């Protein structure tokens, strides 16, 4: 069991879950800003991978 799983398992009021999702939202928004400013095709691929990874992480946490 990971530390995050332990935190979420002991999160009776849902605050920790909301906090994790909020941090992921903030990180994803920062990536989105970089994408919106324009970048090279290679950097675009990297940033899109990061953006999608944050989205996937939020989905996993939300369903936990």
N, CA, C and O atoms as a Tripos MOL2 file, in Angstrom:
@<TRIPOS>MOLECULE
protein
  256   255    64     0     0
PROTEIN
NO_CHARGES

@<TRIPOS>ATOM
      1 N           0.8520   -1.1720    0.0000 N.3       1 UNK1
      2 CA          0.0000    0.0000    0.0000 C.3       1 UNK1
      3 C           0.9000    1.2390    0.0000 C.2       1 UNK1
      4 O           1.8750    1.3110    0.7490 O.2       1 UNK1
      5 N           0.5650    2.1930   -0.8350 N.am      2 UNK2
      6 CA          1.3590    3.4170   -0.8970 C.3       2 UNK2
      7 C           0.9070    4.3980    0.1650 C.2       2 UNK2
      8 O          -0.1600    4.2450    0.7600 O.2       2 UNK2
      9 N           1.7220    5.3970    0.3950 N.am      3 UNK3
     10 CA          1.3860    6.4400    1.3450 C.3       3 UNK3
     11 C           0.0810    7.1280    0.9460 C.2       3 UNK3
     12 O          -0.7510    7.4240    1.8040 O.2       3 UNK3
     13 N          -0.0990    7.3780   -0.3320 N.am      4 UNK4
     14 CA         -1.3220    8.0300   -0.8010 C.3       4 UNK4
     15 C          -2.5410    7.1560   -0.5260 C.2       4 UNK4
     16 O          -3.5910    7.6610   -0.1280 O.2       4 UNK4
     17 N          -2.4070    5.8570   -0.7360 N.am      5 UNK5
     18 CA         -3.5200    4.9480   -0.4420 C.3       5 UNK5
     19 C          -3.8670    4.9810    1.0400 C.2       5 UNK5
     20 O          -5.0430    4.9740    1.4050 O.2       5 UNK5
     21 N          -2.8590    5.0150    1.8870 N.am      6 UNK6
     22 CA         -3.1030    5.0950    3.3280 C.3       6 UNK6
     23 C          -3.8320    6.3860    3.6790 C.2       6 UNK6
     24 O          -4.7780    6.3820    4.4660 O.2       6 UNK6
     25 N          -3.3860    7.4840    3.0910 N.am      7 UNK7
     26 CA         -4.0210    8.7750    3.3520 C.3       7 UNK7
     27 C          -5.4810    8.7380    2.9210 C.2       7 UNK7
     28 O          -6.3630    9.1670    3.6650 O.2       7 UNK7
     29 N          -5.7350    8.2290    1.7250 N.am      8 UNK8
     30 CA         -7.1100    8.1870    1.2190 C.3       8 UNK8
     31 C          -7.9710    7.1970    1.9960 C.2       8 UNK8
     32 O          -9.1610    7.4410    2.1950 O.2       8 UNK8
     33 N          -7.3910    6.0910    2.4360 N.am      9 UNK9
     34 CA         -8.1450    5.1240    3.2380 C.3       9 UNK9
     35 C          -8.5810    5.7200    4.5750 C.2       9 UNK9
     36 O          -9.6340    5.3620    5.1030 O.2       9 UNK9
     37 N          -7.7780    6.6210    5.1160 N.am     10 UNK10
     38 CA         -8.0830    7.2380    6.4070 C.3      10 UNK10
     39 C          -8.7720    8.5890    6.2660 C.2      10 UNK10
     40 O          -8.8780    9.3340    7.2400 O.2      10 UNK10
     41 N          -9.2310    8.9050    5.0850 N.am     11 UNK11
     42 CA         -9.8320   10.2100    4.7790 C.3      11 UNK11
     43 C         -11.3520   10.1380    4.9240 C.2      11 UNK11
     44 O         -12.0780   10.0610    3.9320 O.2      11 UNK11
     45 N         -11.8200   10.1640    6.1620 N.am     12 UNK12
     46 CA        -13.2530    9.9840    6.4080 C.3      12 UNK12
     47 C         -14.1110   11.1490    5.9110 C.2      12 UNK12
     48 O         -15.2690   10.9510    5.5440 O.2      12 UNK12
     49 N         -13.5520   12.3550    5.8980 N.am     13 UNK13
     50 CA        -14.3490   13.5180    5.4770 C.3      13 UNK13
     51 C         -14.1030   13.9340    4.0260 C.2      13 UNK13
     52 O         -14.7490   14.8610    3.5390 O.2      13 UNK13
     53 N         -13.1850   13.2690    3.3320 N.am     14 UNK14
     54 CA        -12.9280   13.5690    1.9290 C.3      14 UNK14
     55 C         -12.0230   14.7560    1.6800 C.2      14 UNK14
     56 O         -11.7830   15.1160    0.5280 O.2      14 UNK14
     57 N         -11.5100   15.3770    2.7470 N.am     15 UNK15
     58 CA        -10.6600   16.5620    2.5900 C.3      15 UNK15
     59 C          -9.3560   16.2320    1.8690 C.2      15 UNK15
     60 O          -8.9370   16.9670    0.9740 O.2      15 UNK15
     61 N          -8.7180   15.1390    2.2510 N.am     16 UNK16
     62 CA         -7.4410   14.7710    1.6190 C.3      16 UNK16
     63 C          -7.6410   14.5010    0.1330 C.2      16 UNK16
     64 O          -6.8170   14.8970   -0.6910 O.2      16 UNK16
     65 N          -8.7250   13.8340   -0.2030 N.am     17 UNK17
     66 CA         -9.0300   13.5460   -1.6090 C.3      17 UNK17
     67 C          -9.2090   14.8430   -2.3830 C.2      17 UNK17
     68 O          -8.6680   14.9930   -3.4780 O.2      17 UNK17
     69 N          -9.9590   15.7740   -1.8250 N.am     18 UNK18
     70 CA        -10.1570   17.0760   -2.4810 C.3      18 UNK18
     71 C          -8.8400   17.8220   -2.6220 C.2      18 UNK18
     72 O          -8.5940   18.4560   -3.6480 O.2      18 UNK18
     73 N          -7.9900   17.7540   -1.6040 N.am     19 UNK19
     74 CA         -6.6870   18.4280   -1.6520 C.3      19 UNK19
     75 C          -5.7970   17.8490   -2.7560 C.2      19 UNK19
     76 O          -5.1430   18.5960   -3.4850 O.2      19 UNK19
     77 N          -5.7730   16.5350   -2.8760 N.am     20 UNK20
     78 CA         -4.9560   15.8930   -3.9130 C.3      20 UNK20
     79 C          -5.4660   16.2930   -5.2940 C.2      20 UNK20
     80 O          -4.6790   16.6390   -6.1750 O.2      20 UNK20
     81 N          -6.7700   16.2460   -5.4790 N.am     21 UNK21
     82 CA         -7.3440   16.6200   -6.7760 C.3      21 UNK21
     83 C          -7.0720   18.0860   -7.0790 C.2      21 UNK21
     84 O          -6.8050   18.4380   -8.2270 O.2      21 UNK21
     85 N          -7.1360   18.9390   -6.0730 N.am     22 UNK22
     86 CA         -6.8460   20.3690   -6.2760 C.3      22 UNK22
     87 C          -5.3940   20.5750   -6.7120 C.2      22 UNK22
     88 O          -5.1230   21.3710   -7.6100 O.2      22 UNK22
     89 N          -4.4650   19.8620   -6.0790 N.am     23 UNK23
     90 CA         -3.0520   19.9860   -6.4740 C.3      23 UNK23
     91 C          -2.8260   19.4820   -7.8960 C.2      23 UNK23
     92 O          -2.0530   20.0680   -8.6540 O.2      23 UNK23
     93 N          -3.4990   18.4020   -8.2490 N.am     24 UNK24
     94 CA         -3.3970   17.8970   -9.6230 C.3      24 UNK24
     95 C          -4.0020   18.8920  -10.6140 C.2      24 UNK24
     96 O          -3.4620   19.0990  -11.7010 O.2      24 UNK24
     97 N          -5.1220   19.5040  -10.2340 N.am     25 UNK25
     98 CA         -5.7390   20.5400  -11.0790 C.3      25 UNK25
     99 C          -4.7750   21.6950  -11.3200 C.2      25 UNK25
    100 O          -4.6360   22.1700  -12.4470 O.2      25 UNK25
    101 N          -4.1120   22.1450  -10.2600 N.am     26 UNK26
    102 CA         -3.1730   23.2620  -10.3780 C.3      26 UNK26
    103 C          -2.0110   22.9040  -11.2980 C.2      26 UNK26
    104 O          -1.6090   23.7080  -12.1390 O.2      26 UNK26
    105 N          -1.4800   21.7150  -11.1400 N.am     27 UNK27
    106 CA         -0.3640   21.2820  -11.9890 C.3      27 UNK27
    107 C          -0.8160   21.1470  -13.4390 C.2      27 UNK27
    108 O          -0.0900   21.5250  -14.3590 O.2      27 UNK27
    109 N          -2.0060   20.6110  -13.6390 N.am     28 UNK28
    110 CA         -2.5320   20.4590  -14.9950 C.3      28 UNK28
    111 C          -2.7750   21.8270  -15.6310 C.2      28 UNK28
    112 O          -2.5190   22.0130  -16.8200 O.2      28 UNK28
    113 N          -3.2620   22.7710  -14.8530 N.am     29 UNK29
    114 CA         -3.4970   24.1190  -15.3650 C.3      29 UNK29
    115 C          -2.1830   24.7750  -15.7920 C.2      29 UNK29
    116 O          -2.1400   25.4800  -16.8000 O.2      29 UNK29
    117 N          -1.1130   24.5460  -15.0280 N.am     30 UNK30
    118 CA          0.1950   25.1050  -15.3880 C.3      30 UNK30
    119 C           0.6680   24.5390  -16.7260 C.2      30 UNK30
    120 O           1.2320   25.2650  -17.5460 O.2      30 UNK30
    121 N           0.4430   23.2580  -16.9450 N.am     31 UNK31
    122 CA          0.8060   22.6400  -18.2240 C.3      31 UNK31
    123 C          -0.0470   23.2330  -19.3440 C.2      31 UNK31
    124 O           0.4570   23.5180  -20.4310 O.2      31 UNK31
    125 N          -1.3280   23.4160  -19.0760 N.am     32 UNK32
    126 CA         -2.2340   23.9880  -20.0820 C.3      32 UNK32
    127 C          -1.7940   25.3910  -20.4820 C.2      32 UNK32
    128 O          -1.8520   25.7480  -21.6590 O.2      32 UNK32
    129 N          -1.3600   26.1810  -19.5190 N.am     33 UNK33
    130 CA         -0.8660   27.5340  -19.8250 C.3      33 UNK33
    131 C           0.3280   27.4690  -20.7620 C.2      33 UNK33
    132 O           0.4180   28.2530  -21.7070 O.2      33 UNK33
    133 N           1.2450   26.5430  -20.5110 N.am     34 UNK34
    134 CA          2.4140   26.3840  -21.3850 C.3      34 UNK34
    135 C           1.9830   25.9780  -22.7870 C.2      34 UNK34
    136 O           2.5260   26.4690  -23.7770 O.2      34 UNK34
    137 N           1.0090   25.0850  -22.8710 N.am     35 UNK35
    138 CA          0.5020   24.6710  -24.1800 C.3      35 UNK35
    139 C          -0.1280   25.8490  -24.9160 C.2      35 UNK35
    140 O           0.0690   26.0180  -26.1200 O.2      35 UNK35
    141 N          -0.8800   26.6520  -24.1880 N.am     36 UNK36
    142 CA         -1.5660   27.7970  -24.7910 C.3      36 UNK36
    143 C          -0.6010   28.8730  -25.2810 C.2      36 UNK36
    144 O          -0.9270   29.6300  -26.1950 O.2      36 UNK36
    145 N           0.5850   28.9430  -24.6770 N.am     37 UNK37
    146 CA          1.5720   29.9490  -25.0820 C.3      37 UNK37
    147 C           2.2800   29.5470  -26.3690 C.2      37 UNK37
    148 O           2.9290   30.3740  -27.0100 O.2      37 UNK37
    149 N           2.1580   28.2940  -26.7420 N.am     38 UNK38
    150 CA          2.8290   27.8130  -27.9470 C.3      38 UNK38
    151 C           4.1590   27.1710  -27.6080 C.2      38 UNK38
    152 O           4.8380   27.5730  -26.6630 O.2      38 UNK38
    153 N           4.5160   26.1760  -28.3850 N.am     39 UNK39
    154 CA          5.7600   25.4540  -28.1400 C.3      39 UNK39
    155 C           6.1190   24.6490  -29.3840 C.2      39 UNK39
    156 O           5.3460   24.5530  -30.3360 O.2      39 UNK39
    157 N           7.2990   24.0850  -29.3430 N.am     40 UNK40
    158 CA          7.7570   23.2570  -30.4630 C.3      40 UNK40
    159 C           6.9340   21.9620  -30.4960 C.2      40 UNK40
    160 O           6.3280   21.5830  -29.4940 O.2      40 UNK40
    161 N           6.9160   21.2970  -31.6370 N.am     41 UNK41
    162 CA          6.1750   20.0300  -31.7210 C.3      41 UNK41
    163 C           6.6350   18.9890  -30.6930 C.2      41 UNK41
    164 O           5.8140   18.2730  -30.1200 O.2      41 UNK41
    165 N           7.9370   18.9120  -30.4660 N.am     42 UNK42
    166 CA          8.4510   17.9500  -29.4870 C.3      42 UNK42
    167 C           7.9800   18.3090  -28.0780 C.2      42 UNK42
    168 O           7.5280   17.4470  -27.3240 O.2      42 UNK42
    169 N           8.0920   19.5920  -27.7340 N.am     43 UNK43
    170 CA          7.6450   20.0340  -26.4140 C.3      43 UNK43
    171 C           6.1360   19.8420  -26.2720 C.2      43 UNK43
    172 O           5.6490   19.5030  -25.1940 O.2      43 UNK43
    173 N           5.4070   20.0590  -27.3520 N.am     44 UNK44
    174 CA          3.9570   19.8660  -27.3310 C.3      44 UNK44
    175 C           3.6170   18.4230  -26.9510 C.2      44 UNK44
    176 O           2.7220   18.1880  -26.1390 O.2      44 UNK44
    177 N           4.3260   17.4660  -27.5320 N.am     45 UNK45
    178 CA          4.0780   16.0530  -27.2170 C.3      45 UNK45
    179 C           4.3220   15.7650  -25.7420 C.2      45 UNK45
    180 O           3.5400   15.0690  -25.0950 O.2      45 UNK45
    181 N           5.4100   16.3060  -25.2230 N.am     46 UNK46
    182 CA          5.7430   16.0910  -23.8110 C.3      46 UNK46
    183 C           4.6770   16.7140  -22.9190 C.2      46 UNK46
    184 O           4.2030   16.0850  -21.9720 O.2      46 UNK46
    185 N           4.3050   17.9470  -23.2240 N.am     47 UNK47
    186 CA          3.3080   18.6430  -22.4100 C.3      47 UNK47
    187 C           1.9420   17.9630  -22.4870 C.2      47 UNK47
    188 O           1.2380   17.8690  -21.4820 O.2      47 UNK47
    189 N           1.5710   17.4940  -23.6630 N.am     48 UNK48
    190 CA          0.2860   16.7930  -23.7880 C.3      48 UNK48
    191 C           0.2950   15.4930  -22.9940 C.2      48 UNK48
    192 O          -0.7180   15.1160  -22.4050 O.2      48 UNK48
    193 N           1.4230   14.8150  -22.9770 N.am     49 UNK49
    194 CA          1.5410   13.5950  -22.1700 C.3      49 UNK49
    195 C           1.3710   13.9170  -20.6930 C.2      49 UNK49
    196 O           0.6920   13.1910  -19.9660 O.2      49 UNK49
    197 N           1.9880   15.0050  -20.2540 N.am     50 UNK50
    198 CA          1.8390   15.4250  -18.8620 C.3      50 UNK50
    199 C           0.3900   15.7970  -18.5670 C.2      50 UNK50
    200 O          -0.1630   15.4010  -17.5410 O.2      50 UNK50
    201 N          -0.2170   16.5560  -19.4650 N.am     51 UNK51
    202 CA         -1.6020   16.9880  -19.2900 C.3      51 UNK51
    203 C          -2.5270   15.7680  -19.1490 C.2      51 UNK51
    204 O          -3.3750   15.7190  -18.2590 O.2      51 UNK51
    205 N          -2.3490   14.8020  -20.0300 N.am     52 UNK52
    206 CA         -3.1720   13.5940  -19.9930 C.3      52 UNK52
    207 C          -2.8910   12.7570  -18.7440 C.2      52 UNK52
    208 O          -3.8010   12.1290  -18.2020 O.2      52 UNK52
    209 N          -1.6520   12.7440  -18.2930 N.am     53 UNK53
    210 CA         -1.3080   12.0090  -17.0770 C.3      53 UNK53
    211 C          -1.9880   12.6220  -15.8600 C.2      53 UNK53
    212 O          -2.4850   11.9000  -14.9960 O.2      53 UNK53
    213 N          -2.0120   13.9460  -15.7880 N.am     54 UNK54
    214 CA         -2.7250   14.6040  -14.6880 C.3      54 UNK54
    215 C          -4.2110   14.2710  -14.7410 C.2      54 UNK54
    216 O          -4.8290   14.0290  -13.7040 O.2      54 UNK54
    217 N          -4.7870   14.2570  -15.9310 N.am     55 UNK55
    218 CA         -6.2060   13.9250  -16.0750 C.3      55 UNK55
    219 C          -6.4740   12.4990  -15.6070 C.2      55 UNK55
    220 O          -7.4520   12.2430  -14.9050 O.2      55 UNK55
    221 N          -5.6080   11.5790  -15.9950 N.am     56 UNK56
    222 CA         -5.7600   10.1830  -15.5840 C.3      56 UNK56
    223 C          -5.6150   10.0400  -14.0680 C.2      56 UNK56
    224 O          -6.3680    9.2990  -13.4360 O.2      56 UNK56
    225 N          -4.6600   10.7420  -13.4980 N.am     57 UNK57
    226 CA         -4.4530   10.6850  -12.0480 C.3      57 UNK57
    227 C          -5.6770   11.2070  -11.3100 C.2      57 UNK57
    228 O          -6.0920   10.6310  -10.3040 O.2      57 UNK57
    229 N          -6.2520   12.2930  -11.8060 N.am     58 UNK58
    230 CA         -7.4580   12.8400  -11.1710 C.3      58 UNK58
    231 C          -8.6080   11.8430  -11.2430 C.2      58 UNK58
    232 O          -9.3760   11.7150  -10.2890 O.2      58 UNK58
    233 N          -8.7340   11.1430  -12.3500 N.am     59 UNK59
    234 CA         -9.7980   10.1430  -12.5010 C.3      59 UNK59
    235 C          -9.6160    8.9940  -11.5110 C.2      59 UNK59
    236 O         -10.5790    8.5290  -10.9020 O.2      59 UNK59
    237 N          -8.3770    8.5470  -11.3590 N.am     60 UNK60
    238 CA         -8.0980    7.4570  -10.4210 C.3      60 UNK60
    239 C          -8.4120    7.8900   -8.9940 C.2      60 UNK60
    240 O          -9.0700    7.1600   -8.2530 O.2      60 UNK60
    241 N          -7.9510    9.0610   -8.6100 N.am     61 UNK61
    242 CA         -8.1950    9.5560   -7.2520 C.3      61 UNK61
    243 C          -9.6830    9.7680   -7.0310 C.2      61 UNK61
    244 O         -10.2040    9.4310   -5.9680 O.2      61 UNK61
    245 N         -10.3660   10.3150   -8.0080 N.am     62 UNK62
    246 CA        -11.7980   10.5820   -7.8810 C.3      62 UNK62
    247 C         -12.5900    9.2940   -7.6770 C.2      62 UNK62
    248 O         -13.5930    9.2890   -6.9640 O.2      62 UNK62
    249 N         -12.1480    8.2100   -8.2950 N.am     63 UNK63
    250 CA        -12.8590    6.9350   -8.1760 C.3      63 UNK63
    251 C         -12.4170    6.1160   -6.9660 C.2      63 UNK63
    252 O         -13.0000    5.0700   -6.6820 O.2      63 UNK63
    253 N         -11.4040    6.5770   -6.2620 N.am     64 UNK64
    254 CA        -10.8680    5.8010   -5.1390 C.3      64 UNK64
    255 C         -11.8670    5.7540   -3.9980 C.2      64 UNK64
    256 O         -11.5940    5.1450   -2.9640 O.2      64 UNK64
@<TRIPOS>BOND
     1     1     2 1
     2     2     3 1
     3     3     4 2
     4     3     5 am
     5     5     6 1
     6     6     7 1
     7     7     8 2
     8     7     9 am
     9     9    10 1
    10    10    11 1
    11    11    12 2
    12    11    13 am
    13    13    14 1
    14    14    15 1
    15    15    16 2
    16    15    17 am
    17    17    18 1
    18    18    19 1
    19    19    20 2
    20    19    21 am
    21    21    22 1
    22    22    23 1
    23    23    24 2
    24    23    25 am
    25    25    26 1
    26    26    27 1
    27    27    28 2
    28    27    29 am
    29    29    30 1
    30    30    31 1
    31    31    32 2
    32    31    33 am
    33    33    34 1
    34    34    35 1
    35    35    36 2
    36    35    37 am
    37    37    38 1
    38    38    39 1
    39    39    40 2
    40    39    41 am
    41    41    42 1
    42    42    43 1
    43    43    44 2
    44    43    45 am
    45    45    46 1
    46    46    47 1
    47    47    48 2
    48    47    49 am
    49    49    50 1
    50    50    51 1
    51    51    52 2
    52    51    53 am
    53    53    54 1
    54    54    55 1
    55    55    56 2
    56    55    57 am
    57    57    58 1
    58    58    59 1
    59    59    60 2
    60    59    61 am
    61    61    62 1
    62    62    63 1
    63    63    64 2
    64    63    65 am
    65    65    66 1
    66    66    67 1
    67    67    68 2
    68    67    69 am
    69    69    70 1
    70    70    71 1
    71    71    72 2
    72    71    73 am
    73    73    74 1
    74    74    75 1
    75    75    76 2
    76    75    77 am
    77    77    78 1
    78    78    79 1
    79    79    80 2
    80    79    81 am
    81    81    82 1
    82    82    83 1
    83    83    84 2
    84    83    85 am
    85    85    86 1
    86    86    87 1
    87    87    88 2
    88    87    89 am
    89    89    90 1
    90    90    91 1
    91    91    92 2
    92    91    93 am
    93    93    94 1
    94    94    95 1
    95    95    96 2
    96    95    97 am
    97    97    98 1
    98    98    99 1
    99    99   100 2
   100    99   101 am
   101   101   102 1
   102   102   103 1
   103   103   104 2
   104   103   105 am
   105   105   106 1
   106   106   107 1
   107   107   108 2
   108   107   109 am
   109   109   110 1
   110   110   111 1
   111   111   112 2
   112   111   113 am
   113   113   114 1
   114   114   115 1
   115   115   116 2
   116   115   117 am
   117   117   118 1
   118   118   119 1
   119   119   120 2
   120   119   121 am
   121   121   122 1
   122   122   123 1
   123   123   124 2
   124   123   125 am
   125   125   126 1
   126   126   127 1
   127   127   128 2
   128   127   129 am
   129   129   130 1
   130   130   131 1
   131   131   132 2
   132   131   133 am
   133   133   134 1
   134   134   135 1
   135   135   136 2
   136   135   137 am
   137   137   138 1
   138   138   139 1
   139   139   140 2
   140   139   141 am
   141   141   142 1
   142   142   143 1
   143   143   144 2
   144   143   145 am
   145   145   146 1
   146   146   147 1
   147   147   148 2
   148   147   149 am
   149   149   150 1
   150   150   151 1
   151   151   152 2
   152   151   153 am
   153   153   154 1
   154   154   155 1
   155   155   156 2
   156   155   157 am
   157   157   158 1
   158   158   159 1
   159   159   160 2
   160   159   161 am
   161   161   162 1
   162   162   163 1
   163   163   164 2
   164   163   165 am
   165   165   166 1
   166   166   167 1
   167   167   168 2
   168   167   169 am
   169   169   170 1
   170   170   171 1
   171   171   172 2
   172   171   173 am
   173   173   174 1
   174   174   175 1
   175   175   176 2
   176   175   177 am
   177   177   178 1
   178   178   179 1
   179   179   180 2
   180   179   181 am
   181   181   182 1
   182   182   183 1
   183   183   184 2
   184   183   185 am
   185   185   186 1
   186   186   187 1
   187   187   188 2
   188   187   189 am
   189   189   190 1
   190   190   191 1
   191   191   192 2
   192   191   193 am
   193   193   194 1
   194   194   195 1
   195   195   196 2
   196   195   197 am
   197   197   198 1
   198   198   199 1
   199   199   200 2
   200   199   201 am
   201   201   202 1
   202   202   203 1
   203   203   204 2
   204   203   205 am
   205   205   206 1
   206   206   207 1
   207   207   208 2
   208   207   209 am
   209   209   210 1
   210   210   211 1
   211   211   212 2
   212   211   213 am
   213   213   214 1
   214   214   215 1
   215   215   216 2
   216   215   217 am
   217   217   218 1
   218   218   219 1
   219   219   220 2
   220   219   221 am
   221   221   222 1
   222   222   223 1
   223   223   224 2
   224   223   225 am
   225   225   226 1
   226   226   227 1
   227   227   228 2
   228   227   229 am
   229   229   230 1
   230   230   231 1
   231   231   232 2
   232   231   233 am
   233   233   234 1
   234   234   235 1
   235   235   236 2
   236   235   237 am
   237   237   238 1
   238   238   239 1
   239   239   240 2
   240   239   241 am
   241   241   242 1
   242   242   243 1
   243   243   244 2
   244   243   245 am
   245   245   246 1
   246   246   247 1
   247   247   248 2
   248   247   249 am
   249   249   250 1
   250   250   251 1
   251   251   252 2
   252   251   253 am
   253   253   254 1
   254   254   255 1
   255   255   256 2
@<TRIPOS>SUBSTRUCTURE
     1 UNK1         2 RESIDUE 1 A UNK
     2 UNK2         6 RESIDUE 1 A UNK
     3 UNK3        10 RESIDUE 1 A UNK
     4 UNK4        14 RESIDUE 1 A UNK
     5 UNK5        18 RESIDUE 1 A UNK
     6 UNK6        22 RESIDUE 1 A UNK
     7 UNK7        26 RESIDUE 1 A UNK
     8 UNK8        30 RESIDUE 1 A UNK
     9 UNK9        34 RESIDUE 1 A UNK
    10 UNK10       38 RESIDUE 1 A UNK
    11 UNK11       42 RESIDUE 1 A UNK
    12 UNK12       46 RESIDUE 1 A UNK
    13 UNK13       50 RESIDUE 1 A UNK
    14 UNK14       54 RESIDUE 1 A UNK
    15 UNK15       58 RESIDUE 1 A UNK
    16 UNK16       62 RESIDUE 1 A UNK
    17 UNK17       66 RESIDUE 1 A UNK
    18 UNK18       70 RESIDUE 1 A UNK
    19 UNK19       74 RESIDUE 1 A UNK
    20 UNK20       78 RESIDUE 1 A UNK
    21 UNK21       82 RESIDUE 1 A UNK
    22 UNK22       86 RESIDUE 1 A UNK
    23 UNK23       90 RESIDUE 1 A UNK
    24 UNK24       94 RESIDUE 1 A UNK
    25 UNK25       98 RESIDUE 1 A UNK
    26 UNK26      102 RESIDUE 1 A UNK
    27 UNK27      106 RESIDUE 1 A UNK
    28 UNK28      110 RESIDUE 1 A UNK
    29 UNK29      114 RESIDUE 1 A UNK
    30 UNK30      118 RESIDUE 1 A UNK
    31 UNK31      122 RESIDUE 1 A UNK
    32 UNK32      126 RESIDUE 1 A UNK
    33 UNK33      130 RESIDUE 1 A UNK
    34 UNK34      134 RESIDUE 1 A UNK
    35 UNK35      138 RESIDUE 1 A UNK
    36 UNK36      142 RESIDUE 1 A UNK
    37 UNK37      146 RESIDUE 1 A UNK
    38 UNK38      150 RESIDUE 1 A UNK
    39 UNK39      154 RESIDUE 1 A UNK
    40 UNK40      158 RESIDUE 1 A UNK
    41 UNK41      162 RESIDUE 1 A UNK
    42 UNK42      166 RESIDUE 1 A UNK
    43 UNK43      170 RESIDUE 1 A UNK
    44 UNK44      174 RESIDUE 1 A UNK
    45 UNK45      178 RESIDUE 1 A UNK
    46 UNK46      182 RESIDUE 1 A UNK
    47 UNK47      186 RESIDUE 1 A UNK
    48 UNK48      190 RESIDUE 1 A UNK
    49 UNK49      194 RESIDUE 1 A UNK
    50 UNK50      198 RESIDUE 1 A UNK
    51 UNK51      202 RESIDUE 1 A UNK
    52 UNK52      206 RESIDUE 1 A UNK
    53 UNK53      210 RESIDUE 1 A UNK
    54 UNK54      214 RESIDUE 1 A UNK
    55 UNK55      218 RESIDUE 1 A UNK
    56 UNK56      222 RESIDUE 1 A UNK
    57 UNK57      226 RESIDUE 1 A UNK
    58 UNK58      230 RESIDUE 1 A UNK
    59 UNK59      234 RESIDUE 1 A UNK
    60 UNK60      238 RESIDUE 1 A UNK
    61 UNK61      242 RESIDUE 1 A UNK
    62 UNK62      246 RESIDUE 1 A UNK
    63 UNK63      250 RESIDUE 1 A UNK
    64 UNK64      254 RESIDUE 1 A UNK
